[in-house]
């Protein structure tokens, strides 16, 4: 199979690392031809804390996907997330250059360049520049200004930045496993591409991706991203609560959560019992499932309460007519959509990946939303010939340049 026939998405999460191999088919869908997963032993809340462990986990996941797809992987589109991610809106205004005052693609690029001409701290890197709208003279809300007439053009963009070191460590981890990073993509952005419909994006929707270490949020309004946020709570917090509350090992707590977990106590019968492994010399026990639910519900409620406050903080609460779409592993737990609907007071649905086909049926699960979305972005980037911002040379050269500028300014 030729290199350009397939794309590899690498979801580097706190709980698991997932490699997904996919290619576009004639029906404009994504054929998933390989999936590989491995426990994530080198990350905490989306940030690399042990490079060697991360390298091993990445290698295991990609090798498993290679065996399933029966091909050799050379490069990946990697996801990035974590509490270091920051998003903000910026504006840039330029005069129309042509004598006939007709807006061209070059004018749009000049306006976007003006919008990103801001001071960024030395330790941060721009990950995405996402246009929201254009303003021609006093006419706002324009999506495609090419060919329009005007005197000045203003671009409103959402800029996503992350810690330079986090991006560098992702690249080092992938390179150490023997592969190359084609580009780095914000993970909740990838998840949104995989699970949201065009109608939801146009109407206004919030995508919530509940991962192991973090819960990522993206707000779409009029088919553009208007807000991004990362909350430092996720499924691992629920697992730890279960481990402490039931006095059982973390691994057992994770299995119990996946098998018997429920986020709403009203959905659990009084006579339901579950097996609970003991710790050390303490033997296994059987406990009412309601006890488990009473541990899970407060933490899940806390996560959605924080999401509700984050939505209100955006100021776009009244513009989100499409409600909330929840994806990620924790979204599969019984009672999550009902509890989320009660707290957020808006329609809620669970979001599995859409527009995919192929022999790997399990790719339809919300667990794989980020990986599938990374494949979709990779195929899009290749088709448009987008140049990567995240080769190793690029990152390190930008850091060196910023350091030189800093020293020249102050010394």
CORPE-V766563 format. One record per residue. RES is the residue in three letters. SS is DSSP state (a for helix, b for strand, c for the rest). PHI is phi in whole degrees, -180 to 180 (NA if undefined). PSI is psi in whole degrees, -180 to 180 (999 if undefined). Layout:
((RES SS PHI PSI) (RES SS PHI PSI))
//
This chain:
((UNK c NA 132) (UNK c -69 155) (UNK a -57 -43) (UNK a -76 -4) (UNK a -77 -24) (UNK c -138 159) (UNK b -131 145) (UNK b -114 122) (UNK b -101 131) (UNK b -118 106) (UNK b -89 107) (UNK b -99 93) (UNK c -105 173) (UNK c -73 -35) (UNK c -93 -42) (UNK b -143 157) (UNK b -112 129) (UNK b -127 128) (UNK b -110 128) (UNK b -125 130) (UNK b -108 126) (UNK b -145 164) (UNK b -146 156) (UNK b -79 143) (UNK c -113 -180) (UNK c -71 -19) (UNK c -90 15) (UNK c 60 33) (UNK c -114 174) (UNK b -107 119) (UNK b -84 118) (UNK b -89 117) (UNK b -113 -6) (UNK b -163 137) (UNK b -135 133) (UNK b -136 137) (UNK b -131 153) (UNK b -150 151) (UNK b -60 140) (UNK c -91 107) (UNK c -104 -5) (UNK c -118 13) (UNK b -126 153) (UNK b -139 119) (UNK c 53 42) (UNK c 83 1) (UNK b -115 137) (UNK b -68 125) (UNK c -118 -15) (UNK c -141 106) (UNK a -65 -42) (UNK a -63 -44) (UNK a -66 -37) (UNK a -64 -43) (UNK a -59 -45) (UNK a -63 -43) (UNK a -66 -41) (UNK a -62 -46) (UNK a -59 -44) (UNK a -63 -43) (UNK a -65 -46) (UNK a -68 -40) (UNK a -62 -39) (UNK a -65 -42) (UNK a -65 -38) (UNK a -61 -44) (UNK a -63 -41) (UNK a -68 -41) (UNK a -84 -14) (UNK c 57 50) (UNK c -152 170) (UNK c -107 129) (UNK c -93 137) (UNK c -115 -31) (UNK b -145 161) (UNK b -139 158) (UNK b -101 114) (UNK b -100 145) (UNK b -91 154) (UNK b -134 140) (UNK c -155 -171) (UNK c 120 167) (UNK c -66 -13) (UNK c -80 -10) (UNK c -71 134) (UNK b -133 139) (UNK b -128 142) (UNK b -153 160) (UNK b -100 140) (UNK b -138 155) (UNK b -126 146) (UNK b -139 135) (UNK b -122 136) (UNK b -138 152) (UNK b -77 151) (UNK c -72 127) (UNK c -78 -32) (UNK c -75 149) (UNK c -64 -32) (UNK c -85 2) (UNK c 61 29) (UNK b -97 131) (UNK c -77 132) (UNK c -117 175) (UNK a -61 -34) (UNK a -65 -38) (UNK a -63 -40) (UNK a -63 -44) (UNK a -65 -38) (UNK a -63 -41) (UNK a -66 -42) (UNK a -65 -41) (UNK a -62 -39) (UNK a -66 -36) (UNK a -68 -31) (UNK c -95 5) (UNK c -82 67) (UNK c -126 162) (UNK c -79 121) (UNK c -113 131) (UNK c -54 153) (UNK c -57 -33) (UNK c -91 12) (UNK b -123 156) (UNK b -134 141) (UNK b -74 127) (UNK b -99 -45) (UNK b -141 146) (UNK b -121 110) (UNK b -116 106) (UNK b -61 134) (UNK b -99 -51) (UNK b -161 168) (UNK b -122 148) (UNK b -121 119) (UNK b -103 113) (UNK c 55 -111) (UNK c -110 10) (UNK b -94 112) (UNK b -98 171) (UNK b 78 20) (UNK b -89 131) (UNK c -97 -37) (UNK c -129 90) (UNK c -84 -6) (UNK c -59 130) (UNK c 93 -14) (UNK c -77 160) (UNK b -103 145) (UNK c -178 172) (UNK c -97 -38) (UNK b -138 153) (UNK b -125 131) (UNK b -119 130) (UNK b -106 131) (UNK b -109 119) (UNK b -128 152) (UNK b -103 122) (UNK b -107 126) (UNK b -107 126) (UNK b -122 158) (UNK b -144 168) (UNK b -67 131) (UNK a -57 -43) (UNK a -64 -35) (UNK a -65 -43) (UNK a -65 -42) (UNK a -60 -43) (UNK a -69 -32) (UNK a -64 -45) (UNK a -63 -43) (UNK a -62 -40) (UNK a -63 -44) (UNK a -68 -45) (UNK a -62 -40) (UNK a -63 -28) (UNK c -83 -3) (UNK c 98 19) (UNK c -129 170) (UNK b -117 145) (UNK b -92 118) (UNK b -79 -37) (UNK b -168 163) (UNK b -116 133) (UNK b -129 138) (UNK b -61 126) (UNK a -62 -44) (UNK a -64 -27) (UNK a -66 -41) (UNK a -65 -44) (UNK a -60 -41) (UNK a -62 -41) (UNK a -62 -34) (UNK a -81 -30) (UNK a -116 -22) (UNK c -88 148) (UNK c -92 156) (UNK a -58 -35) (UNK a -65 -40) (UNK a -65 -44) (UNK a -62 -39) (UNK a -72 -41) (UNK a -72 -32) (UNK c 113 115) (UNK b -150 154) (UNK b -112 126) (UNK b -101 125) (UNK b -117 118) (UNK b -109 106) (UNK b -92 104) (UNK c -96 -165) (UNK c -73 -50) (UNK c -99 -23) (UNK c -140 163) (UNK b -118 117) (UNK b -100 142) (UNK b -131 136) (UNK b -132 134) (UNK b -110 123) (UNK b -105 133) (UNK b -138 129) (UNK c 52 44) (UNK c 68 19) (UNK b -131 153) (UNK b -82 124) (UNK b -111 -14) (UNK b -161 139) (UNK b -134 146) (UNK b -156 151) (UNK b -128 123) (UNK b -103 137) (UNK c -84 45) (UNK c -138 142) (UNK c -160 -162) (UNK a -63 -30) (UNK a -63 -33) (UNK a -64 -39) (UNK a -66 -43) (UNK a -61 -44) (UNK a -64 -39) (UNK a -61 -42) (UNK a -65 -44) (UNK a -58 -44) (UNK a -73 -46) (UNK a -66 -36) (UNK a -100 -1) (UNK c 53 60) (UNK c -137 153) (UNK c -59 156) (UNK a -57 -45) (UNK a -61 -40) (UNK a -68 -38) (UNK a -62 -39) (UNK a -65 -43) (UNK a -65 -42) (UNK a -62 -43) (UNK a -60 -47) (UNK a -69 -34) (UNK a -88 -42) (UNK a -120 -2) (UNK c -63 144) (UNK b -148 135) (UNK c -93 -2) (UNK c -136 113) (UNK a -65 -26) (UNK a -67 -14) (UNK a -90 -3) (UNK c -107 133) (UNK c -76 154) (UNK c -66 -30) (UNK c -98 6) (UNK c -75 132) (UNK b -122 152) (UNK b -134 149) (UNK b -81 139) (UNK b -130 113) (UNK c -65 143) (UNK c -88 178) (UNK c -111 133) (UNK c 63 -126) (UNK c -79 -12) (UNK c -74 130) (UNK c -78 175) (UNK c -69 152) (UNK b -133 168) (UNK b -120 127) (UNK b -127 155) (UNK b -61 136) (UNK a -62 -26) (UNK a -62 -33) (UNK a -62 -43) (UNK a -60 -45) (UNK a -64 -36) (UNK a -69 -18) (UNK a -84 -42) (UNK a -73 -42) (UNK a -58 -47) (UNK a -61 -40) (UNK a -69 -41) (UNK a -65 -39) (UNK a -62 -39) (UNK a -62 -43) (UNK a -60 -47) (UNK a -75 -26) (UNK a -67 -42) (UNK a -65 -39) (UNK a -64 -41) (UNK a -60 -44) (UNK a -66 -36) (UNK a -67 -40) (UNK a -63 -43) (UNK a -64 -35) (UNK a -65 -28) (UNK a -67 -28) (UNK c 82 4) (UNK c -105 15) (UNK a -55 -39) (UNK a -81 -6) (UNK a -101 3) (UNK c -102 70) (UNK c -74 -20) (UNK c -82 -1) (UNK c 78 -151) (UNK b -124 136) (UNK b -115 126) (UNK b -109 133) (UNK b -137 -176) (UNK c 95 166) (UNK a -58 -41) (UNK a -68 -18) (UNK a -68 -18) (UNK a -79 -12) (UNK c -69 137) (UNK b -57 139) (UNK c 89 -10) (UNK a -62 -50) (UNK a -64 -36) (UNK a -67 -46) (UNK a -65 -43) (UNK a -61 -42) (UNK a -62 -40) (UNK a -64 -43) (UNK a -78 -43) (UNK a -83 -17) (UNK c 55 47) (UNK c -156 159) (UNK c -60 138) (UNK b -131 137) (UNK b -136 157) (UNK b -87 137) (UNK c -111 99) (UNK c -82 161) (UNK c -60 144) (UNK c -117 164) (UNK c 68 30) (UNK b -122 156) (UNK b -147 -169) (UNK c 112 177) (UNK c -78 -17) (UNK c -89 86) (UNK a -65 -31) (UNK a -68 -11) (UNK a -66 -13) (UNK a -75 -1) (UNK c -84 146) (UNK a -57 -21) (UNK a -58 -32) (UNK a -103 14) (UNK a -59 -45) (UNK a -65 -46) (UNK a -61 -43) (UNK a -64 -42) (UNK a -63 -36) (UNK a -65 -38) (UNK a -62 -44) (UNK a -61 -44) (UNK a -65 -40) (UNK a -61 -44) (UNK a -64 -39) (UNK a -65 -46) (UNK a -62 -41) (UNK a -66 -41) (UNK a -68 -28) (UNK a -95 -3) (UNK c 69 29) (UNK c -66 132) (UNK c -82 137) (UNK c -69 140) (UNK c -92 -1) (UNK c -128 38) (UNK c -72 156) (UNK a -59 -43) (UNK a -61 -41) (UNK a -62 -49) (UNK a -61 -50) (UNK a -67 -36) (UNK a -67 -36) (UNK a -68 -38) (UNK a -62 -45) (UNK a -62 -43) (UNK a -61 -44) (UNK a -66 -37) (UNK a -64 -42) (UNK a -61 -44) (UNK a -62 -39) (UNK a -65 -46) (UNK a -65 -40) (UNK a -65 -33) (UNK a -73 -40) (UNK a -104 -15) (UNK c -126 999))
//
